[in-house]
Structures are given as structure tokens and as C-alpha cells.
């Protein structure tokens, strides 16, 4: 290619064929990676973006909101994810006992 010559670039193919469940599973996986390596939640979001081309959307569970993006992943799990799981467990137990 000569200097100043234009060349058409090919776009990266994104994983658009994946289902919501696949995307949720991958988000859970990268969030677990961030917790295990003591990274911030934003690092997990960037790994998600590398695969899907966008940051985790609102329909994915356990996605941080606003200021939570700066939290360490372990802190996010302890303060946000774990209480949500406990509330869901209580709700399911109440439904089971009825």
C-alpha cells in the first residue's frame, strides 16, 4: 500500500447470535474473574465489551448502577449481589411453604 492510499477496513464480527442467557452466563463469568483477581467491576465490563461490542445492558442481572462501577468486584458482590440473592432465596422459600 502506498502512503496516502485509502484501504477499506473490515469490521469485527460481534457475537450477536448469543442469547440473553449466554450473555448473562458470560457476564457472571467475567464478574467472577474480577472477584477472583481483585479487580474493579469496570474491568469485567470491558471484558464483556471486548466480546459483545457494548457494555453490559440493563437486562443483564448484577450489572452495577452509576457509582457502583468504581467498586472493587469483591465489595460489589458483598454489598449488592449477595443481598439480592438472599432476598430472592427468602421469596422462593416463602412461595415453597405456601
Buried (B, 14 or more C-beta within 10 A) or exposed (E): EEEEEEEEEEEEEEEEEBEEEEBBEBBBEBBEBBBEEEBBBBBBBEBBEEBBEEEBEEEBEBBBEEEBBEBBBBBBBEEBBEEEEEEEEEEEEEEEEE
